[in-house]
Amino acid sequence: MSGIYLLLGSNIGRRLKNLDRAKELIVSNGITIKKESQIYETAAWGNEDQEAFLNQVIEIETKKSPQRLLQITQLIENEMGRVRYEKWGKRLIDIDILYFNDLIFQENDLSLPHPGIADRRFTLVPLVEIASEMVHPVLEKTQAELLSVCEDQLEVSVFDQY
């Protein structure tokens, strides 16, 4: 089991609308969304002195290369008004490529699979929801196995939007 998975995150402004708008822009770039996790809320990771994040993992289908997909995700972030304040800082929208099938790749601004997957509950919880048996091509563990040994203690809870 493999696939292309993106992590969407927002902790500024209308967070839920930001996630929805990012998905609209992804689709408008000729990319199909195959699956969506629930939306989760978590404290900011790495720099906890800021608003909580909403996060969601989506599985997509595209014929675009990983490099082109990165360009598109960065263009979407820019179009939506993302300003890169600081590492692990507040974000109107953040779109990370987690996996691109079983590809293991390192070039400039793109590392596949994303190097932080195994360390972050806010990534693993939604991944397990939609791809629990997918095997990490480097660590050779399923997403469920990675979550079971993840040392990150930040609470990740389903976002109650009502």
KABELVEN-V489543 format. One line per field, one symbol per residue. ss: DSSP state (h for helix, s for strand, l for the rest). psi: psi as a letter, one per 30 degrees, with the letter a starting at -180 (. if undefined). burial: + if it has 9 or more other C-alpha atoms within 8 Angstrom, else -. A space follows every 50 residues. Layout:
ss->???
psi->???
burial->???
This chain:
ss->lllsssssssllllhhhhhhhhhhhhhhlllssssslllsssllllllll llsssssssssllllhhhhhhhhhhhhhhllllllllllllllsssssss llllsssllsssllllhhhlhhhhhhhhhhhlllsllllllshhhhhhhl lllllsssllll
psi->kllkkkkkkkgkbieeeeeeeeeeeeefggkkjelkllkkkllkkeifhl llkkkkkkklklglleeeeeeeeeeeeeefgkkjelkgakkekkjkjeki bgkjkjkcgjkklkfgeffjefeeeeeeefhefkkkfefhlleeeeefgk fkgkkjlkkjg.
burial->--++++++++++--+--++--+--+++---+++--+++++++++------ +++++++++++-------++-+++-+++-+-+------++++++++++++ -+++-----+++++--++-+++++++++-+-++++++---++++-++--+ ---+-+--+---
